[in-house]
Amino acid sequence: MPGAVVELTSERKRRRKAVEADQSTAPKHKSRKIGRDGPLSAGVEEEILLLESQILESRRNYNSIATLLRHVQVGNGRDSASITAAVALCRVFCRLLAIGSLSKPREAPESEITIVQWLRGQLEAYKHILLSLLSMADLVVSSTTLALLMRLLKGETESLNQAPDDIWRNGTFKSIVSRLIAADTTDPIREEFAEKYLQPFDDVRYFTFACLTDVLADTETEVLLDNVISIIIIPNLEIREKTSFDNFYAERLKEKKHKIRSFTAHKKQAQELWLKILNGNLTKHQRKTILDLVSHQIVPWFTRVELLMDFLTDSFNAGGSLSLLALSGLFHLMQEKTLDYPQFYTKLYSLLSSEILHSKHRSRFFRLLNVFLSSTHLPAALVASFIKRLARLSLFAPPSGIVVVVPWIYNLLKSHPSCTFMIHRKPEHSTYRPGEGMDDPFNMEELDPMETNAIDSSLWEIHTLQSHYHPNVATIAKIISEQFTKQAYNLEDFLDHSYSSMLTAELSKEIKKAPVVEYEIPKRILFKHTDQMQKNSLLVSIWEFT
């Protein structure tokens, strides 16, 4: 970030005057061309620095500002000459702002007003060029440009006879924010803005929220929403109730009566922005991104958390992975903010389908489900419905899903002893038919978990899994038939299993004793045996080969 303009030393002035004298006596050449990627020649650098010093020495040299602007505009950030000229102009304008040259004095003559208006026009042209350079793919150029723009903002807020809020919300800062979220601006420069300015400075954070809200009110596109979300979801972007608002980028905002020093004002401004985003036309990917952050990064900014309910319930009702991601947000509001959502467990029960045990979000779902059903005050009929439904779904689940379901059922039975009658329930004579078994009272089609009659059923599905083809599944299913001596299983040991991990575990298992295999190699496969005592293969009985 360029510093304040410092008066040139007498020695440096003499050196530049000598260079000027040499240039005046030297023969005139055509305009020099600077290589696009080549180093900046000493002559061009001296020329730019000389123009800067002349502008600061006398008002008669203000026309040199236009020359420096041409250097910036012609190079367009692609060579070091334009960057040097841009930095020099920043120092010039910051000095002019500091001494009041861009402020209209009272009762000034017409000539003075004309000069001020011309300087302001040059400043606007300079800012317009810098804003165009902010979207450059070259991070060095865009980073330098961002630093120059923020330095100009600081100079304007401290020197111009305008309300600071007007400069932030309607002036230079709004232009910077609008450019940062434009479609052609790269992610690294947005990340740099967030880390260097948005995160540490209270005023930058407050007015960023305000400007982003204003921009979204005027225009709303998918790319724009993506870029806005990417800026405000950076880690540690939060304030606490006892935060002392004393880290300001602009000095004039340090007044104690300014609303920016209010904890409530910060939260309201952030809440307004988030509501604008949540009520927009979000894509599925954007909804997933937001739902991942609801509990930790979005809820703390809301003064009225009930305003999030519509977004969360709409996402939950959308089904699929969105429902799963919305679960944690809804439960957080119920648990931490005491919001009432009576249909929560009915909605949760509706998510138990055959797809959930095949989903890539299976691990996350069981972690949440373990939290949701951890309360010992839940009705036994409700808990039994979840146990029974997952036991039924495990009959058609992959082995990696079954090895999660069985320990989960064990833990739930351990914490809800009133459901243990489902393990060894004897059949009633009225429903029992010898050789055919009994009718299961559990209604798989019932949507209300309190009306499924699961508490009157049994866990015959787990007994069936004890004969599963996969040895690991058969072994773990037997824990339900044994004494419940273990306090609880750690679900984290089972959540990340997959076909690949289970196969790798089998292949890497050390065999202590080689299995005994008795197998007779057939002499003929495609043709009948000549010896009638030997049994022909199945292929021979189906096809006749000649």
N, C-alpha and C positions, 0 to 999 in steps of 0.2 A: 504494500500500500504506500503510495507516495507520501512523503512527509510535507510539512509546511515549507513554503518557499523561503529559502535562506538568502540573505544578501550576499552577493558575490564579493569575494575578497579583492583588494586592490591589485594584488599580483595576478589574479585570474583575469581581471578586467584588462590589465595591460597586455596580457598574452592574447586575448581575443581581439583587442584593437590592432595588435601587430598582425594577426592573421587577416583582419579586414583590410589593412593597408596593403599587405602582400597581394590580396585578391583583387584590389582596385588597380594595382600596377600590372598585374598579370594579364596576358592577352585573353580576350573573351572566347569561350568555347561554347559549343552547343550544349544543351541540357544533358547532364550526365545520366546514364541509365544504370540503375542498381540491379544487380542480379537478384532474381526472386529468392533464391536460397543462399546467396553469397553473403560474405561479411560486410558490415557497414563500413564504408570508407571513412577515414578520419576527417576528410573535408566536409562530408555531408553532416557528420555529427557536430563538428565545430560550427557549421552554418546554422543548425537547428538551435544549439545552445546560445549562439550569438543573437539569434532572433529573439529567444526567450529573454535574455538579459536586456536587450534593447526595449522590449515591451514593458518590462518592469521598471526601467529607468525613466521613461518619458511617455506621456500620453500621445505625443506626436507619432510614436511608433506602433500605435494600436493596429494599424493596417497589416502589420506583420502577423497578426493572429490569423488572418485569412490565408497567408502563405503557409503557416503551420497546418492549418486545416486541410489545405491541398495536399501536403505531404502525407497526412493521415489517410485522406480519401483515395489518393492515387495508389498508395501501397496496399490499402485495405487489409492491413495486418499480416500480409504475406512476406514482408521483409522487415528488417530491424529498423530501417529508417522511419517507417510509419509508426512503429511502436515507440521509438524514441520521441517522435513528434507528439504522439498522444500523451506520453508522460509529461513532456514539457508543457503542453497545453493545460494539463491538469494542475500543474504547479502555478501556471499563470492565472487561471481562473480562480483557484483557491486564494491566491494573494489578492486578486481584485475583489473577491467577495469579502475578504477580511478587512480591507481598507474602505469598503463601502462604495466601490466604483460601480456596482451593479444595482444600487438602490437609488431611487429617485429622491433627491433632496427637496424639501419644501421650498416653495417660491423660487425654484431654480429657473434660469433662463432657458429659452427654447433650444439653444445650441447644446446645453448640458443634457437636457432630456433626450435629444436626438442621439447623443453619444451613448447614454445609458441604454436606450432602446436597441441601438446597433450592437452593443456588447451582449445584451440579452439574446439577441437573435443569433449571434455567433456561438453563444453558450448552448442554445437549443440545437443548433446544427452540429456542434461537437458531441452532444449527448446522443443525438440521432445516429451519428456514425458509430459511437461506442456500442449502442444497443444492437446495431447490426453485426458488430464484431463479436458480440456475446454468444452468438450461435455457431461460431467457428468450431470446426472439428478439432483443431489444434488446441489442446488443453492449456498450453502456455499462454497463447494469445487470449483465449476466453477468460482464463484466470486473472491475467493482468487487467483485462477490460473490466471485470467485475470489481476488482480492487479500486480502479480509477472511478468508476461510477459511484461506489459507496463512499469514496473520499469526497467526491463532489456533493453527494447528499449531505454529508456531515457539514461541509462548508455552507451549503444553502440553509440548513436548519439553524445554524448558529449566527448567520449574518444577514439574511434577507428579512425585510420588514413584512413577513407573512406569518400567519399562525402556523406553528410546527405541524399541527394535525393536517392542515391543508397541503403542505409539502409532502407529507408521508402518504396520505390517502388519495391525493389528486395530482401529485407532481412526479418528481423523479423516481421516488421509491415504487410507486404503482407501475411506472413504465418498466422498471427493473423486474419486478415480480411478474408482470404480464409477459415479458420476454423470456423469463426463466421457464415458464410453463408452456411456451409455444412448442409446436410440433417439431420444429427443426433444431431445437436446443438439446444438447446431449445430456445424458444422465450424470457424468462426472462433475459438470459445473453446478448442477442442482445440488449434488451431494456436498460440494465445497461450500456453497452458500449456506446450506443447512448446518454444517459443522462449524464454520467460521463466524457466522452472523446470527442465524436463527436460534441456535442452541444457547449460546452464552449471553446474548443481549436481550433484556426484557422488552425494550421498545421495539426492536426488530421483530421479535416474536409476536407481540401484540398487533402491530400494523401489518405483518404478513398475513395473519388470520383475517384482518379486516379487508385487505386488498384482494385476497383470494376469494372472499365472499362476494365482493363487488364484481370481480371478473366473472365468476360463475353465474351471477345474476344476469349478466349481459350475454354471455356465450357459454354453451355447454356441449362439448363433444366428447367422444370416448377417449381420444388422445389427451384432451385437456384434463379430464378427470383422472386419468392414469398419472399424469405429471403432478397434479395437485396432491394426490394421495402419496406419491413417492417422496414429496418434500416433507409432509407433516407426520409421517410415520417413523421418523428417525428415532433411535433409542434415546432414552433419558430426556425427551422433550416433555417435561412435566414441571408443575409447580406445586408447592405444598402450602398449606394454610398459613404457616409461619414464615413463609419466604419473605426476605427483606429485598424489596425492589430497589436496588441501588446500582445495578450494572447496566448503564445506558450507553448506547452508541452516540446519541446526540445530547449535548450538555443541557440544552434548553428544556428538556423534558424532566429534569430533576426536581421540578417544583413539587412540593409536598401535596398540593391540592389537585394535581393532575390525576385524572381517572386511571392513568396507566399504572399508578402505584397501588391500585386496588386489586386484591385477590379475586373478588367477585367479578370485576370488570374483565379480567383476563379469561376467566372461565366462561362468562357469557359470550365473549367474542369467539372463543374456540367452539362453544356449543352451537352458535349460529352457523359457523362454517361447516361443522360436521352434519348438521341437519340439512344444509344445502346439498351436501354430497349424498347423504342417505336418501333424500327425496328425488335425486336425479335418476336418469335412465342408466342404471348400473348394469354392466355385463356380469355374467356368471363368475368370471375370474375376479372382477373387482369386488363382488359380494364376498367371495371366499377370502380375499385379502383382508377385507374389513372385519369379517366375522372372526378371523384369527386373532384380531387385536382388540376386540370389544372389551373383554374383561380387564385388561391391563393398561391399554393406552387410550381408550376412548371414554369409557365410563368415568374415569377421574376428572375429565374436563366438563362433565355435565352437572349443572346445578339442579336440573330436573331429570332424573334418570328414567322416569316413566315415559319420556319422549322417545326412548329407544324401543319401547315395546312393539310399536307397529312394524318397525324394520325387522326386528327379531322374529316376530310371529309370521310375517310374510315370508321370510327366508325359511322358517321352519316348515311352513305349509307348502313350500316349493318342492319338497321331497328330495330324495337322494342325498348327496354329500352336503348340500346346503343345510338340510335339516340337522344333520349330524354336527356341523360346525356351529349352528345356532343354539344347540343344546347348552353348551357351556355358558354362553352369554345369558340365556334365560335363567339358568340355575343360579348364576352369580347374582342377578338382580333379585331373585327370590330369597337367596340366603343372606346376602350382605345388605340389600336395600329394602328387605321385607315387602317386596311387591307380590301381590296375589295373582296366581295363574292356576286356577283350579283344574284345568285340563292338561296339566303338564305330564302327568304319568300316563294318561290316556294317549297323548301324542307320542310319548316315549315308547309305549307298548306297540304302537303302530309301526315303529321303525324295525321291529324284530321280524324281518323277512328272510327268505333264503339268500337274498343278495348280500346281506350284511356279513355273513361268514365267508364270502368270497371277495369282499371289498378290500381295497387297499387301505381303507380307513378303519379296518377291523380293530387294530390295536388301540387307536384313539377312542373308538366307541366303547370298548370294554373298560378302559381307564375311567371314562366318564360314567359309565353304567355302575361301576364299582362305587363311585362317589354318590351317585343319585340314590342308590339303594342301601347305603351304609347306615341310615337312621334305624334304630331299633323300635321306633314308634310307628313304623309303617304297618298297615293292616296285613295280617297273615295271608288273606285271600289275594291281595295285590302281589305280594312277594311270590306266592305259589304260582301265580299266572306267568310271571317272568321266568321262573325256574322251569316250569313245564313247557312253555313255548320254546325256549332255547334247547331243552332236551329233545323235543320233537324235531327241531330244525337240525340238530346235530346228526340225525340219521342220514341226512343228505349232504352233509358238509365235508369238506376235504379234511384229511388228518390234521393239518396244521391249525384248522379251526376248532376241531374237536378237543385237542389238547389244551385249549384255552377254556372251553365251555365247562369241562368236568371240574377242574380246580375252582372255577368261579362258582359253580353250583355248590361245591363242598363248603366254600367260605360262607356263602349265603345261608346254607342250612345250619352252619355253626353259629352264625349271628342271629338267626331266627329259628330257635328250637321248635316252635309251634308248627313248622313245616316238615319236620323230620318224619311225621307219620306217612309221608308220601313214599318213603323208601321201602318199607315192608308192609304195605297195606294188603290185608287178606281180602279175597274176592267175596262179594256178597252172593248168597245163594240165588237171589232173584235174577241176577244178571249173569251168573256163571253158567257156562255150557261146557260139559266135559268134552275134551278133544277140540274145542273151538275157542276156549278162553272166555273173556267177559267183554262187555261193551265199555269203552273208556268214556267216562262222563265229561271229560275235558272237551270243550267246544273251541276248536281251532279257528273258527270263522268269527267268533265274537270279538268285537272291537273294544269293549269295555273290560279292562282287566279285573274288575270286581265281579263280573258276571260270567266268567269262563268255567266255573266249577272245577278249577284246577286243584283246589284244596281237597277235593274228594277223589282225586285221581291218584296214580302212582307213577313212579319213575321207572317204568319198564323199559324205556328207551335206553337208559344207562346200562341196565342189565343186558340188553341186546348188544351194546357196544363192547361188552366184555368178550364177544366172539368176533371182533373186528379183524379184518385181514392184516392190518398193520399192527405189529407187536407192541409198539409204544402206546398206541391208542388202547389196545386191549388191556395193557398193564395199568394204565392210569385210570381206566374206567372201573377197575376193581376197588379203588379207594372208597367208593360209595358203599360197597358191600362189607367193608371192614370197619373195625371200631374207630370212632372219631377221636383218636388220641392226639393228633396234630392240631395245634391251635388254629393255624390258618396257613394257606399256601401263598407265596409271593407271586402274584400274577405276572410281574415283570419277567420272571423266568420262563414264561410260556408265550408271551404276547408276540414275540418277534420270530416265531417259527414259520417256516415255509417249506414247500416241497424240496427246495434246494438244500436248506439247512438240515432237514430230517434225513435226506439221502446222504448228505456229507457225514452226518453223525453215524449212520449205519456203516458206511464204507470205512470210516476211520476207527470203528470200534475194534478193540483187540479181542480176537477169538481165543478164549482159553482152551477150549476143546473143540476139535473139528467135528462138525456134524456127520452122522453116519447116514449115507445115502446108498440105497440099494436100487440099482437100475440096470435093466437088461437092454443092451443095444439091439434094436430089431435088425434082422437080416434083410427083410424086404419092406418097402414102404409103399411103392406104387403098384406092386403086383402081388398076386396071391401066393401064399406059401405052398410049396409042394407037399410039405408035411401037414396033414389034416389035423394033427394034434395042436398045431400052433394057430393062434388067433390072428386073423388078418387085420390090417390097419383100417382106420375109419375111412380113409381116402378110397380104399378098394371097394368098400361097401357103397360108396356114393357114385364114383365114376369107374368106368371100365377103360383101362389103358391098354393099348395094343402096340 
